[in-house]
Amino acid sequence: MFEVRIHGRGGQGVVTAAEMLSVAAFLEGKHAQAFPSFGSERMGAPVVAFCRISDREIRLREPIQRPDALIVQDPTLFGALDVTEGLKPDGYLMVNTARSLAEIREPRLDAAIARLPTGHAATIPATELAIKHINRPAPNTALLGAFAGKVGVVALDSVIEAIRRAFSGRIGEANVEAARAAHALVAAQADA
């Protein structure tokens, strides 16, 4: 089983990201579940969502404490809480920021990165890509495109189909373009 925890703030599409990721896995014939955990339910408040992906039926229902991957949609959360808590030593970390990991300069983040294998942590300017393609600072679909490219648990084509099922028409296609752009950035980082 592969477990993903997504951290962000209300209004960034954290819950929708987990749902789309589970749909992408389902489209590939895998078992998947997605569910949120809310604190105070208001715009800008910290939000966590979870996604499990497996080749077998999933019977667990509790929050994910030891994720295989973390997607952080808002890097300001590093200063507020330890979003890297429990990340497995061979896990993946994706952070929405135009800055490099070294530029973030957050002790808990630095400690988490030091434990990960080379290439398992990345930054993606997902908000910038969302503004460019969607005209809205909603980084979730761009981060899912990057996740597909970096982690490989689901394919980009499956993520694209999940996006199209969540968002129709012009908005859906704009989100698809944001996901494709982020996927291409991850591929370029791997080639560098």
N, C-alpha and C positions, 0 to 999 in steps of 0.2 A: 504494500500500500504506500502511496505517495501522498504526503500531507502538506498543504499550503496554507499559510496564514497571511492575510492581507490586512495591513494597517493603513489607516488614513483618517480623514475627517469627514463629518457629515456633509453631503453634497458633492463628494468627489467620485461617487459611483463605486464605493468599496463593495457593497453588497451585490450590486449588479455584476461586478468583475468576478466575484466568486461564482455567481450563478452562470455566467457565460463560460467560465472555465469548466464547470461541471457539465454543461451542455456539450462543449467541445469534446470532452472525454467520452460522454455518452454516444456522440456521433461516431466515435471510433470503436464502439462496441464494448467500452469499459463501463464498470460500475462507478458511480460518482454521487457525491452529496455536497451540498453547499448550504451554509447557514450563517447568520450574523450573530454578533454579540454587541449590544448597545449599552452605553452608559446613559448619559442624558441624551434624549433624542432631539437634538437641535442641530441646526446648520453650524458646522465648524467644530463640533465636539468630536473627540476621538471615537473612532468606530473600528471594530475588528470583524472580519469575516473569515470563514474557514472553508476549505474545499479538500475533500478526500477523493482520490482516484485509485481504483484497484481493478485487477482482473477478476476478483471474486466479489461476492455480495458483501456490503459494508454494514456491519451491525453496530458499530460504535456510534455514539450520539454526543459525546462530551466534547468540549472545546479542545483544540489541538495545542498541546503543551510542548511537544518536541517536533517542530515542523522540519520537513525536508527542504522547504523553500519559504522564504519571506519576500513579500512584495510590499514595499513601503511607498505609499502614494504621497506622503507629506513628510519631508525630511525634518521639519521642525519638531516632530514627535520624538526624535532622538534626545532632545533636551528635556522633554517632559516625562518620559518613561522608557524603560528598557525594552524596546520592541524586539531586540535580538535575543531576548531570553529564551532559552531552550533550543535554539537553532542547532541542528545536528552538525557535528564536526565536518561532515562531507556535504553539507547543505549548500543551498544557493541563496544569494541575497541580491535583490534588485531594488534600487533606490531611484525614485523620481527626482532628478535634479540635473541641471545643466553643469553643475560643478563636478569635479573629480572626487573620488572617495577621500583622497588625501586632503582636499580643500574643506571638507565638512568639519574636520577636527572635533570629533566628539569621542571621548574616551571609551564609552561602551561600544560604539561602532568600530573603533579601531581594534578593540579587543576581539570582537566577533570576526572581523576580517582576518586578523592574525591566525585564527583557528581554522579558517577555510582553505581548501586547496586553491592553488593559483587558478585564476579564471572563473571562480565560482561567485565572485561579487562584481557587480556592475552598476554604473549609473546610466540612466536613460533620461534625456530631456523630454519626458512624456507630456508635461504641461505645455511646453513650447510647441511640440508636435500637434497636440490637441487644438491649441489656439490657431495654428497654421491651417489645419485641415477641417476642424469642426467649428472654429470661431467661438470656442468655449473652453475654459480651463478644466476639462474633465479628462484626467490622465489614464483612466482605467483601460480603455481599449488599446492604447499605445503600449501600456505595460504588458498587456496580454500578448501582443505581437512580439515584444521583446522576450517575454517568458518562453514562448514557443521556440524562439531561436536559440536562447541560452540553455534552457533546461531540456527541451526535447520530449517532455512527457506527453505533450499533445502537439499535433502538427499545425502549422500556420493555416492551412486550408480548413481545418476543423474550427479554429478560432474565428476565422472569417465567416464561416457558416453560422456559428453561434452569435456573432455580432449581427449578422443580417436577420437572424430570428428575433433578436432583442430590439433592433432598431430598423425600421423600414425606410424605403425610399432614399432621398438625398442624404438624410442624417445617417442612415445605415452605411451608405457608401463612403461618406466622409470619415466615419469611424473606421471603416475597413482600410482607408488610405492611411490613417494614423497608425494603425496596427502594422501595415506593410512597411511604413517608413521606419518604425521602431525595430522591426525584424531586420531590416536592411542595415541599420546602425549596429545592431549586435553582431551581424555577420561581418561587417567591416572591422569591428573591434577584434573579432577572433582572427581575422586575416592579418592584422597589424602586428 
